[in-house]
Amino acid sequence: MLIVDVKALHQGYRGKPVVRGVSLGLGAGAFGLLGPNGAGKSTLLRSLATVSAPTSGTLRLFGHDVRTRKELRAARRGIGYLPQSFAHPADFTVTDFVRHCAWLREVPRRDIPRSASEAIEQVELQSQAGTPLRKLSGGMRRRAGIAQAIAGRPALIILDEPTTGLDPHQRVRFRELVRELARDSCVLLSTHLVEDVAHTCARMGVLYEGTLRFVGPPAELQALGTADAPGDTPLERGYATALGAPPVQDRGGAQ
């Protein structure tokens, strides 16, 4: 079963189109969404996270339509979402924040303390669990954001620029975490950094000017690269080449 099933999705703001006719099918596994700043990645992820309703097209999550308030509430129980920036009460500690987000997602009350503790440990913030978020560095706050998105192991985990502010060690640990989560969940992460997803995602997509220009495994993206394309690695050259390719439609291939 597809966890995410999108067909001809359009999204925009104040009459300006941003996402233009994207079709994408995702099952369990890790999928990396690449694209330059302004390509429409965050807008697409907001739609998939049910934060913004598409202006047209269809969105099915976990095999069900997402239209009515009841359908939205049911879908959101299974979605962990990290936006590019997130607000939090000034004096919330890491533990307070992760538990609160788990409660909002309707994780069973009896499971919230354990789920929050496990998620905080997975992002290696145990020693800061009692520290207010306002006192943490940017990278630590980002890790707290990842923790709230994965608490309770939702079936769909959407991470928008999750490695921003992480140091090299933390980025390696993040890749390990994504591979672990992807065994049972659909992990969708976006970035404009090719190497962030090259070692973690079985499939990748390239979004440019609101349309998908490539969907497939990293090896296929690498093979697209031409000798004169910009980039320091074959994968970067494949990505640069894909930006100039015509739009494609994904039919929901296996992860």
N, C-alpha and C positions, 0 to 999 in steps of 0.2 A: 504494500500500500504506500502511496505517496503521502508524505507528511505535509509537503507544500505542493500545491498544484495551481499554477497561475496561467491564465490564458488571456492574451491580448490586453494586458493591464496598462492603463493610462493613469497618470497622476500629475497634478500640477497645482499651482497656487495663483490666485487672483487672475485666472485666465491664461497664465503662462504655462505651457506644457513643459514638464521636466522628465517624466518617464513616458516613453512612447511605444506602446504595444508590446510589452515584454511578456513572453511565455516561458515558463520555467517549471520543471518538476524535480522535486528533491525527496529522497528517502533518507533512511538512516545513513550517517557518514558525515564527513566534513566537506564543505563546499566553500571555496574562496572566491569572493567577488572583488575583482580588480577594476581599477579605473582611476583616471586623474581626478583632482579636485574639481568639483562642479559637474561630474559626469552623471549624477543622479543616484549615486549609491545610497546615501542616507535617506533620500525620499523613497526609494524602493523598499528599504528595510523598514521604514516607518509603516508603510502599507502592509508588509508581511507581518509586522508585529501588531497589527490592527489599531495602531495609533491614529492613522489617517486613512479614511475610506477611499478606495480608488475612484477616480472620476468616471471610469468605464472599464469594462473587462470583468473577468470572474476570478475570485479567490476562494479556493477550498483549502482548509487546514484539517489534517487528521481524517480526511475522507468526508468532510462535511462542509456545506456552504457556510459562509460567514456574512450574514446580512442583518438578522434581527438582534435585538439586545440579548436575548437568551443565547443565541448562537455565539455572539461575541464573548459573553461571560464564560461559556463552556470552553471556547478556544483559548482564552487568556490563562486558564488554569494550567495549560500545557506549554506556555511560552515563557522563556526567560529572555529578557531583553536588556542589552546595555547600549544606550544611545551614546552619541559622541560626547555629550555633556549631560550631567544629571544633578538635580537639586537634592538637598537633604537638610533636615532640621539642624540648626547650628551646633547643638550639643549632643547629637546622636553619636554614640560610639560605633565602632565597626560592627560589633555584635548587635547593637540596637538596630542599625541600618539594615543589616542582612535579615534579621528576624522580621523587621517591619515589612520588607519587600516580600518575604515568603508569606506573611500573613495576607498581604494585598493579593497575592496570587492564589490564595485559598489553599495553601499547603495545610494539611490537617494540623490542628493546634498541638496535638501530642507529639508530632514529628518535627515541629519548628526548631526547638533547641538543638536537637541532634543534627538536623539538616544544615542549620546555620553554622554550627561548629565544624562540621565536615567541610563545608564550602570554604570557610576561612582558612582551614588547614591546607586545603588544596591550592590556595593562592599564596600560602606561606606568610600569613598575617597573624599567626597565633599570638606572637609577642605584642602585637598592637591591638588585640581584640577589644581591650577596654579603653582605647584611646579615642577621643573625639575626632571625627573625620576632618574638622577644620584645622587640626594640628598635624595632619599627615602631609607628606610630600605629594606632589602630583601623581607620581608613579604608584604610591601606596593607595591613593584614592582610586586610581584606575583599577588596581587589583581588588579593592573593596567592591567596585562596580561589577567586576567579573564574578566575584563571590555571590552577590545577590542574584545575578542572572542564572547561576548554576545550582543554587540551593534547592534541594528537593529533586534534582535531576529531571528537569522538564524535558519533554520529548522534542521540543524545538528550542534551540538556543541561538539567539541572534545577537551578534557582537559587532558593533560599529567602531572601527579603528581601535581594537582592544589593546594593541601593543604601544599606543602613544604613551611616552614617558617611562616605558620599561627599559631597564638596563639590559646588557647582553645576556647575563645569567637568567634574568627573569623572562626574557623572550624565549630562551631555550626551554625553560620550565613550562612556559605557556604552551609551546608546541607539544610537549609531552602531555599536558593536560587536555588539549584538544583531541589528540589521538585517543586518549582514554575515554573521553566523553562520547566520541563519535562511534564507539562500539555499539551503543544503544540509542543514542539520540541523533537528530539532525542538527549539526552545528554549522551555522551560516555566519561567516565572518567577512567583513569588508576591510579593504585597505588600498592604499595606492602604492604600497611597497611589495614588489613581486616576491621577494625572498621570504616574506612573512608567511606566505601560504604554500610555497613550493614544496616544503618538507612535511606538510601536515594534511593537505587536502587531496583526496582522490580525484576530485573534479574541480575545475575552475571556470569562472565566467569573466569576460571582459565587457564592461559597460562603458559606453562612450556616447555622449550627446543623447542620453536617455534610451539608447537601444543596446541590446546585446550584440556584440561583434564576434564573440567566440564562446562556446561552451564545450568542455571536454577535459580529458586528463592532462596533467602537466606535460607529458611527453609530446602530446599533439600540439600544444601551444609552443613548445620549444621548436618543434619541426617547422612551424610557420615562419620562423625567423629567416630573414634574408641577410646576405653578407654585408650589405650597406645600411642595414637598420641600426639605429642608435641603441646602445646598451653594452654593458661590460660582460654579460653572460649570454649564452644561447637563449635562456628563458626570457631575459629582458629584451632581447632582440625579437623573440616571438611575440611578446606582449606589444612592443612598439609596432610590429607589423599588423597585429590584430586590430589596433586602433583605426587603421585605414581600411579594414575589411567591411563588406556590406553587412547589414543586420542579419541575424540568424534567429531561429525559433527553436528552443529546446523542447524535446518531446518527453522529457522525464526519464532519461536513461539511468541505469543503475549507478549508484555511487561508487 
